[in-house]
Amino acid sequence: MSTVKFTVKGPLFENRSLQLGVQRGMVNVLLEGQKNVQEQLYPGHGFLTGALSRSILGKLTDATGKTLKGEIKSTGIPYVYWVETGIRSGRQTRFRGYHMFRDTYKKLTRTDLVQRIMTKEIVKALKGK
């Protein structure tokens, strides 16, 4: 897995302020995830030239209707799957991978980080800030 995806669905989007808060919160969650993946890449641990780290991008992919989708992924780097998993040409290599996307997914879903970010942005939007 070299992509982390998030989806928010529901009738929340009938209130424009609430919709804006959810959207801002989602963007901040994606940016936090992007930062977390990049922080796991450092010299001696997946960082050689910096190209992979610079290619990591968290962005909204769909913000229409009653669905909000976003993802964190690497763009334009063909070896990202190998760095993530250690699998090349369908075979596990001696290198076991750094699992930076998997670890970021775990961090975002197993802590209250997403809830805190979303709550903060929704409250700000409802207060008109």
C-alpha positions in Angstrom: 0.0 0.0 0.0 1.6 3.3 -1.1 -1.5 5.4 -0.7 -3.5 6.5 2.3 -7.2 7.3 1.5 -9.8 9.1 3.6 -13.5 9.5 2.8 -16.2 11.5 4.6 -19.8 10.9 3.6 -23.2 12.1 4.9 -25.7 14.9 5.1 -23.3 17.2 6.9 -22.9 19.3 3.8 -26.3 21.0 3.9 -24.8 23.6 6.3 -22.3 25.7 4.4 -20.2 26.6 7.5 -20.1 23.0 8.6 -19.1 21.9 5.1 -16.3 24.4 5.1 -15.1 23.2 8.5 -15.1 19.6 7.4 -13.3 20.5 4.2 -10.6 22.5 6.1 -10.3 19.7 8.6 -9.8 17.1 5.9 -7.1 19.2 4.2 -5.3 19.6 7.5 -5.5 15.8 8.2 -4.1 15.2 4.7 -1.3 17.7 5.3 -0.5 16.1 8.7 -0.3 12.7 7.0 1.9 14.0 4.3 4.2 15.5 6.9 4.3 12.2 8.8 5.2 10.2 5.8 8.0 12.7 4.9 9.4 12.7 8.5 9.9 8.9 8.2 12.2 9.5 5.2 15.7 10.7 6.4 19.3 9.9 5.4 19.9 6.2 5.8 16.2 5.5 5.9 14.6 6.0 2.5 16.2 9.5 1.8 19.0 9.6 -0.7 18.3 12.5 -3.0 15.1 13.8 -1.5 13.1 13.1 -4.6 10.8 10.5 -2.9 10.2 12.9 0.1 9.3 15.8 -2.3 7.0 13.5 -4.2 4.7 12.8 -1.2 1.5 14.8 -1.6 -1.7 14.9 0.5 -4.6 16.4 -1.4 -8.4 16.4 -1.7 -9.4 14.2 -4.7 -13.2 14.8 -4.6 -15.2 17.5 -2.8 -18.5 17.3 -4.6 -21.9 16.5 -3.4 -22.1 14.7 -0.1 -18.7 13.0 -0.3 -15.3 14.3 0.5 -12.3 12.2 -0.5 -8.6 12.7 0.0 -5.4 10.7 -0.3 -1.7 10.9 0.6 0.5 9.3 -2.1 3.7 9.6 -4.0 3.5 11.1 -7.5 6.0 10.2 -10.3 8.3 8.0 -8.3 8.3 4.4 -9.7 10.2 2.8 -6.8 7.9 4.0 -4.0 6.2 0.6 -3.7 9.5 -1.1 -3.2 10.6 1.5 -0.6 7.2 1.0 1.2 7.0 -2.8 1.0 10.4 -4.3 -0.1 8.6 -6.1 -2.9 10.1 -5.9 -6.3 8.7 -7.7 -9.4 6.2 -9.5 -7.2 8.9 -11.0 -4.9 10.0 -10.0 -1.4 13.6 -8.8 -1.4 16.0 -8.9 1.6 15.0 -5.3 2.1 11.7 -5.4 4.1 10.5 -1.9 3.3 10.0 1.2 5.5 6.2 1.1 5.6 5.9 4.8 5.9 2.4 4.9 4.4 1.2 2.0 6.5 2.6 3.6 9.7 1.0 6.9 8.9 -2.3 5.3 8.3 -2.0 3.5 11.7 -1.1 6.7 13.4 -4.0 8.7 11.9 -6.6 6.0 12.6 -5.4 4.7 16.0 -5.1 8.0 17.8 -7.5 10.8 18.3 -5.4 13.1 16.0 -8.0 13.1 13.2 -10.8 13.8 15.6 -8.9 16.7 17.2 -8.0 18.3 13.8 -11.5 17.9 12.4 -13.2 19.2 15.6 -10.9 22.2 15.7 -11.6 23.2 12.1 -15.4 22.6 12.4 -15.7 24.7 15.6 -13.7 27.5 13.9 -15.9 27.4 10.8 -19.1 27.4 12.9 -17.8 30.4 14.9 -17.3 32.2 11.6 -13.5 32.2 11.7 
